Amino acid sequence: MSKTNLRRETDCLNCENEVTARYCSHCGQENREPYESFWSLVIHFIEDITHFDGAFFRTFKTLIFSPGSLTQAYLAGKRSSYLHPIRFYLFTSAFFFLTLFYVFQPLQFRLNKNSKAIEVVSFEVKIDKRDAYLNSNELQSYRTNQAKLSETERDSPFFQNIIVHFFELQKKYPDSQQFYKALYDGVSHKMSQVLFITIPLLALILQVVFLRRKHFYFMHHGIFVLHMATSLFVVLFMRNVLDIIQLGLSWKFMDVLKTCLMLIWGYFYYQSFKNFYALKGVKSVLFFTVSILFQFLLFLIVFINLVLFSFFSL
């Protein structure tokens, strides 16, 4: 507790309500003198950090080692001991993407540069004879051929825009590896915002799946999804660590460990799902399978749109 002088006045400086103890019962602000020394600021900063650390590790431990119970504890009102779900998610996701962009990706680039060039899988668009236009790099030829066709035989306006933009990008990125790297960077940098926006949609899917369970509200599903998304960031961080180890030591069995890691998270998700929604036996498998299918479909739609948006943003 900080060694600051308390005010003799009993009016809260924040909400102006009467203060009967050290802290205001209305807003929680400490009834201390508004003047703070530099040492006082340092003490408050240390107190905030240590309090956050304690709550973070307690929340993390409950999330990982007791599937589903963290969400149950929060909804039961036990909230002082754990981080708020949104705060926990934002901290974990921010840590993951910061380490991804500024630690793991630079390390991967350096390790690949020292060993061998990064191999990028090229793709070809093969729909009828459109691949011939893409490889020819003749935009005017494509437009001329489209104009000769009837309206029913022409490509859709949306697909024509993709083809035209692809031709333009061939001039901007003559090396295919540069194009794929730019597209990957665009997708990965927008992923954090897109995932946060997707969370309410994932909760909505669970709301529909458990529509007949009236005691589950949208907020309940939202908190559960936040906790599961947080656990996924933890697993992806561990997977990135294994990627670096594999590149540095050339241990091929790391691929097996990474696969096992994702399978373990899938089982963890199922256990959390079963425990939180109090499901048993075949019923738990059925509800989980239906939820996963709809959530996967949503992720697929969101990812395709994200790739297209990043493509047209290049």
N, C-alpha and C positions, 0 to 999 in steps of 0.2 A: 504494500500500500504506500502511496506517495506521501512524503513528509511536507505537505503544503499546509498553510494556515487556513483554517476554516473561517468563514464570515460569521460575524455576530448577528447580522440581519437574517431573518427567516424567510425572506422572499427569494424565490429561485430566479437567478439572472436569465435563465433560458425561457421558462414558461410562465414566470411570475406567480406561481402557486406557492402556498406556504410549505416550508420545509421543516419537518419535525425531527429529522435525523441527519446523518452525514450526507445522504443522498436524497434527492427529490423523489417522492413516491409517484409523481406524475410522469416525469420525463427521464429520471435516472441520473441526471447530472449532479456531480459532486458540488456541494455548497462551499466552495473555496474562493479565496481571493482571485480576481481576474488576472492580477499581475503574476507572471511566471518568469523565473530566472532561467538562464541557459541550462543549468544543472537540472532544474525541474523538468524541462522539456526532454532532456536525455533520459531521466528516470522514467517518465511516462512512455517514451518510445520503447525502452527495454521491457517495461511491464506489458505493453501491447504485443511485442514480439513473442515473449515467453508465454503469454496467455494464448496467443494464436497457435504457437507450436504445440502446446499441451492439448488444445482442442483438436488440432489437425491430426496428430498421431493417434489420439483416442478415436476420432472419427474414422480414420484410415484403418485402424485395427478392427473395429467393429464391422466396417464394410467388407473387408477381405475375409475375415475368419468366421464371420457369422452371417452368411448370406440371407438377405431379406430383413434382418432384425434392425438394421439402422433406420430403414424407412418406417418400420413399425414403431420404433422408439420415438422418432420425431413426431409421428402422427399421434402418439399417445401423450405427447406434451413434454417429453424429456428432451428439452432443447438447449438448456444452458451448458450441458456437457459436450455437445457436438456442434460442429460448424453448420451454418445454414446451408441447405442443399445447393442453392444457387452460388453462394460464395465458395463452397467446396468445389463445385464444378468449374467455376471461372478460374480459380487458383490452379487446379489440376490441368485444365486445358491450356491455360496460358503457359504454365511450366512446360507442358509437352511440346507446344508449337515453338516456344523460344529455344528449347534444346534441339528441336528438329532442324530449325533454320540456321541456328548459330553454332551448334555443336556437331550434331550427327551428319548433316549434309556436307559441311566443310571437311569433316574427317573422312567421309566416304569419298569425296572428290580427291582428297590428297592420297588416300590409300589406293584408289583406282588409278590415279595418275602415276603412282610409283610402280604399280604392277602391270596394268594393262588398261587400255582405253575402255571407257564405259560402253557397253554394248546396248544399243537401242534397237528394239524390234521394230522393223518397218512394217507398214501395212499398205495394202492396195485396195482401192475401192473397185469392186468388180460387180457392177450392175449393168447388164447388157454389154454395151461397148464403151461405157463411160470411162473405163480405165485408160483407154487409148487417148482420150482427150487430156486426162490428167498427166500422162507421161509425155505427151507431145508438147505441153507447156504453151499451147497456142490458144489463148483465150478467144481471139476473134474467130477462129475456126469453130470453136464450140458454140458461140453465139450464132454464127451463120447456119450451122446445122440445125440448131434449135428453131431458127426462124423458118426453115424449110418444112418443118414438121407441122402437122395439124395440131390444134390446141389439145386434143385428147392424147396425142402421142408425145407431147413435150413433157419435160421434167416439171415437177411442181415448182412454183416460185421460190419456195423455201429451199429446195434442193439446188436450184439454180444459184441462189445466193451463196450456198455452201461451196459450190464449184468455183464461182467467180472469186470468192474470198480465198479459196485455196490457191488459185493461180496467183493472186496478189501476194500471198505469203511465200510462194516459191521464189519470188524476186527479193522479198525481204529477208528470207532465210534460205539461201542457196544450199546450205548444208542441212540435211534432214535431221541430224542430231541437234542442231541449234533450234529447229522448230519444235521438236519433241520436248526439249528442255524448257523452252519458253512456255509451252502449253502445260507442262507439269508444274512449273513454278506458279503459273496463273491459277491452276486448280488448287494446289496445296495452300496458297496464300488466302484463298477465299473459303477454304474448307471450314475454318473455325466459325466464321459468321453463319455459314450455311447450316452447319450442324446445330448451332444454337437455335436457329429459326425452325429447324426440323423437329426439335424436341416436343413442342406442343402438338405437332401432327402425330408423332409416335404415341403420345399420351391419348390423343383422340382415338387412335386405333384400339387401344386398350379399353377406352371408355365404351366403344361399340361392342367389343368382344364380351365385356362384362356388363352389358346393358341391364341385365336382369338382376344384378346385384346392386340394389339401391343404396346400400351403405358405403359404396365406393363412389367418390366424387372425382371430378376431373383433376382436382388438386392432388388427390392421392396417387393417381396414375402419373401425373407430372413429376412428383417427387421421386417415385420409383424409377422413372426413366432417367432422371438426372443422376441418381446414384449409379444406375447401370452404365450410363455414358461415362461417368467418372471412372468407374472400374475399367472400362475399355481403354481409356487414356493411359491408365497405369500399365495395362498389358502391352499396349503399343509402345510405350516407353521401354519396357523390358525387351520387346522384340527388336527395337532399334539398337539396344545395347548388344544383343546377340549378333546383329548384322555387323557391327563394328568389330566384334571379336572374330567373326568369321572372315572378314576382309583382312584383318591384321595377322591372323594365325593360319588362315586357309584350312580351317576345320570344316569338312563337308558335313559332318554329323550335326552341325548347327541347324541345318535345314529341318532335321527331325525334331530338334528341340523347339524350333519356332512353330512347327505344326502342332506339336503337343501343347505348347503354350496357348494357342488359339482354341484347341479342343478343350483344354481345361477351363478357359473362360466361357466357352459355350455351355459346359456342364455347370459352371458357377452361375451363369445367367438362368439356367433352368432351375437350379436349386433355390435361387433368390425368388424366382417367379412362383415356384410351388409354395415356398414358405410364406411369402408375403400375402398371396391370395388364398392361403389355406386350402390347397388342393391336394388330392391324393390319387394314387393309382393311375388308371387309364385317363381319368378326367384331366389330370394335370398335364399329361402328354398331349391330349387332344387340344386343350386350350393353348398350350405353349406352341404347338405346331401351327395352329391357325394364326396366332399372333405373330410368330416369326415370318410366316409367308407374306402376310400383309405388310409387315415392317420392311421386309426385304424388297418387296415391290415398290414401296415408297422410296427407299434408299436408291433403288435403281432409277426411278424417275427423276429424283433430285440430282443424282450423279450425272445422268445424261444431260440434263438441263445445265448443270454446272460446267460440264465440258464444252457444251455448245456456247454458253455465255463467254467462257474463257477463250474459246476459239475465235469468236467474232470480236473479242477485245484486243487481240494481238495486232 
